[in-house]
Structures are given as structure tokens and as C-alpha cells.
Amino acid sequence: MVFNRGSLVVGDEIIQGSLVVRDGLIAAIDTGVSHLSGVVDLEGDLLLPGLVDLHTDNLERHLQPRRGVAWPTFDAFLAHDRQMAVSGVTTVFDSLCVGDQFTGRSGRDDTLACAIAAIEAAQADALSSCVHLLHLRCEVSSIDAVSVLARHIGHPLVRLVSLMDHTPGQRQWRQLDKWRQVNGEHFEAEVDLDAVVLHRQGLQQQHADAARRAAVTLTRAHHLPLASHDDTTVDHVAEAVWNGVSICEFPTTAIAARAAHRRSMAVVMGAPNVILGGSHSGNVSARALVREGLVDALASDYVPTSLLQACFLLHHQLGLTLTSAVALASRTPARMAGLNDRGELAVGKRADLLWVRDYPQSPVIRGGWCGGSRII
């Protein structure tokens, strides 16, 4: 298969030329026009590497579309898979919680097992569009998070673990009023939210430190990359570095992002934050951190389409080169996760490709390929 007459995002430059795919890999990249058969005419549009998304809550949202509603797992997975594909993501880390930030108990072990089974079944029968891997998000203040993590961390789909603590009154939820505003819908009207806050803070005091140590030990034993989540202070970052954490995911303050950068941690920010110009929970602006050169990668978080859109917004509105902006959602996250076979247009890499037209309103995906197979 040959892609012709394209603007190819290759490393740190954009070249006008053609790209050849054989056996699911990029076989050649050339300037000029190819005269081989089986040509895809890109009509002068962009050809980008497929996006690599380290953190998306999208599968969980399909599994539980409303509070108390459990959707059939296989149907939920396929719907999620198609949505990620049409958003330009060719490798997705399905981010699944181990432990519950509201009840303090996991309650998700069955959900996690069913999700893994659905992914395995879909990939075995070549039904999935994207490559799916797992990012296990360990809520350290939950009672049984570590036992659930221990049951699943050895699965070959698990490629990333993060340490979270959503206890109200700290990290993401320093502002209790904001916590009540955003999370009140998760509780029945008669529930006393002040009592919930006190209960969650008590669980944190009982379980968080020991659970964090145990999760770190498990992750090291399985040689997986480890991320911290919602770091807020210099002390949070120092603790993460002490634990061998290499990824600072969604720092909530510029102070934490700067500290992580100084300690050579890779900083990941949410693409919706870029699009909206700020955090939905009142934390630091991703755009401000990009301006300081503190952001290494983007993740779609809770809006799959935001990943590609954020790259182009950073290019057009903040002045990043298009190659640098695209790398935030492709090459860099791939390397952070140890996936060195993808994330860039280079000979020998996986043929994960996006055909994109840059419209004034928004980038529009005209085609997508994962491992050389067309998915859009």
C-alpha cells in the first residue's frame, strides 16, 4: 500500500512525498510522487502517526453510562473501541480503577475481570479497531485496592499502573466546595456529604500509606512503568521520585509540574484541559504549563476526540510546531510506555497512520490505519 501526495509528519519536519506500507510496517518514506500501484491519494493533506493515549476513562463510561446502570461488557467495549478509533487513537490504554473513590471499597473486581475478557475476545477475533492495553489506576485509600491490583497486575495487557488518592480536601480536591459540586451527583439526595468527606479522610489515614507501598512493590516486581496522579506539592513529587515513579500524570499546580520537570519525570496533562483553557476541577491550566515547556505528553482523559484537537490548538494558538504538538500525543507517550515500535512515521515502525485535513474550525480525520489495516 502506498500513500501519495501527502504532507508527512516525519520526526521534527514535514516532508512532501509518499509512504509505503508492507506487512503492517512502514517500508519506505520518499520525497516526490510514487508511481507504484495501490496508491492512496492524500490530496496534499497531512499524514500523521496514530495517536497513543495513556489515559482514557472512556471504557468505564461505556460500562456504566449512568449511575447504577451496568451495560453489557462486550457491547460497551466495542462501542468504546470504535469511538477511540474515529478519534485518531490507534493504541489506547484503557484506564480502569482499582478501588473506588466514593465508597472506599473496590466493587470493581468483577468489572475489571469482565473488561479484560471482552478485550481478549475482541482482539482474538480481530474485532477491535485499536490496540488495547490496560492502565490500572490504584486508589490507595480504598480498603481492598491492593488485593484487587495483585490479582490483575500480572496480566499481559497491563502495561501501566498509577497511584491515585482522590480523598476530598487534598490533591485534585483541595477545594471541598468544588468536590461537592462535581461529585454530589454520585450520591443519593439524602446522603450527608460532610459525613462522606469525614469517612473518606478516615479511610485515607487507615490505608493510603500502606497501600501505596504495596502497590509500588507490586509494580516494581512486574517491571511496569509507574505514574503518580494529581501531584500538588513539591513533597508529593519527592515522594513519587522516592517510589520510582517516572510519570507525573495531571499535576494540579504549576509548582508540582515544575518540580516533576526538575526531577526528570515525564509530565502528562489532559487534552480537555487544553481545549477548555483550564481544569474542570479548578486546577492549573495545561496551556500555561505548555507555555513553560513543562508538558511532555497529552492524554484524552474523559473526551476521546480532544487528543487530536488539542495538538492542533497548541499549534495554531500557542505557536508550537505541528511536529512538536503531534509528538505530545504519539511519539512521546509511546516511548514513556516502552512501546518503541510505534508513535512516529519511520521505516520499520508500525503502520499506525492518520490522514488528516486541517480545517480552520478543527482537524478532520479522513482515514486511519492500525498496523496497516484501515479502521476509518
Secondary structure, DSSP 8 states (H G I E B T S, - for coil): -EEEEEEEEETTEEEEEEEEEETTEEEEEEES----SSEEE-TT-EEEE-EEEEEE-HHHHHH-SSTT----HHHHHHHHHHHHHHTTEEEEEEEEEES-TTTSS---HHHHHHHHHHHHHHHHTT--SSEEEEEEEEETTSTTHHHHHHHHTTSTTEEEEEEE---TTSGGG-SHHHHHHHHGGGS-TTS-HHHHHHHHHHHHHHHHHHHHHHHHHHHHHTT--EEEES--SHHHHHHHHHTT--EEES-SSHHHHHHHHHTT-EEEEEHHHHHHTS-TTS---HHHHHHTT---EEE-BT-TTHHHHHHHHHHHHH---HHHHHHTTTHHHHHHTT-TTSSS--TTSB--EEEEEE-SS-EEEEEEEETTEE--
